Amino acid sequence: MKKKTPPPPTSTLELVGLNIRRERLKLGWTQLQLANHLDIEMETISRYERGLLSPSFEKLDRMVKLFEIAPWCLFLSPGEQKYLSASSKTAALSDDQLAALATIVDAFVASHSNEK
C-alpha cells in the first residue's frame, strides 16, 4: 500500500503544520509524545499539524529546540527543503570534488538551456 501524499500547503499556517509533522516524525515521536514535551494536549498538536491552529512563539521556540533546528526551517516549502538538503551535503566535499560538481552542473544547465 502506497503512502498517501498530502496536498501542498495553501497557507503559511498549513506549511508550518506540515513541517511540525515532518520534524516530529523524524524523531519517531507520536503526537502525544510531542504534546507531553510541550505540556499541551495531543489535540493541539493535531490542530497545529493540520494548519487549524497557530502555535505561539513560545511553543515554536520550544519545538525548534526539541527538533534541534533553526526556527526558519519550520517555514520552508517542500522545494526549499529539498534544495537545503542537497546543498548541505556538499559541505563534506573537497575543493576538487566541488569543482568537478560545478563542471557537471554547468554542463547540465548548458545542455538544457536550449530546450525551449
N, C-alpha and C positions, 0 to 999 in steps of 0.2 A: 504494500500500500504506500503510495507516494504521500509525502508531507504536503499539506495544503500551504501554498504560498500566500501570505497575507497581501491584501491590496496595498498599493503605495499610499503613504500618508497624504492627506489633503490639507493638513494644518500643522502648525508648529507643535501644538498640543499632541496630536497623533504621532508626530515624528519623535518627540521626547518619549512618549509612551512606548513606542516600538523599541527605542534604544534602551530604555529601562529594562524591558523584557529581554532584549538581547544580552545585556550585561548580566542580568540575573541568571539567565540560562548558562552563560559562560562559566559562572561559579558553580553550576549544578544545583542551584537553590530553587525551592518551591516559592510560590508567592507567600506562603505562610512563614517560611524561614526569613525572607526579606522583611516582611511585616514585623516579625519579632525583633529583628535587629534595629528597626526604626521605631519600635514601640507604637505601632499603629495596627489597625485591623487589616486582615487579609483582603477584605472587600475594597479597601482604599487602594491597595496595590493593584488590584484588578481594574479599578477605575482609572488609575494612572496609566496603566498599560493599554487600555482601550481608548485613551485620549478623551475621557469623560471628566477628568478632574486634574487640575494643575497642582503639582507638588509645590509646597512653599520653598523659599530659598533655603531655609534651614534643612528641610528634608532632602533637597537636591544636594546640598553640601555634604550631608551625611552619606547619601548614596554614592557620590563620586569618591568619597574616602573608602567606603566599603568595596567599591568596584576597582579602586586604585587606578582611576582615570582622571584626566583633566575635565573640568566642567563642560567645556565646549564640545567634548565628544558626545554628549547627550543631544546635541543639536545638529549632528552630521546626517546628511541624507545617505541612503544606501550607496549611491555612486561615490560620494565623498569618502565613505568608509573604505570602499574598495581601493580607491586611489591612495589613501593614507596607509592602508595595509601594504600595498605594493611598494610604496615609496619607503616605508620603514624597513623593508627587507634589504634595501640597497646599502644600509648603514654598515653591514658586515663585509661589503665588497672592498677589495683593494683598489688602488688608483688604476691599475692596469685593467682590472675587471670592469670598473666603471667606464673607462674609455672604450672598451670593447662593446659594452652595453649601449653606450651613446652612439657608436657607429651603427649598430644593429637598428636602433630606434630611428636614426636619421635615414637609413636606407628604407626602412618600412614606410616612414612618412613620405619620403620622396616617391616611392613606387605607388603609393595610394593617393597622392595629391592630384594626380592626373585623371583620376576616376570620377568624373562629374557627370 
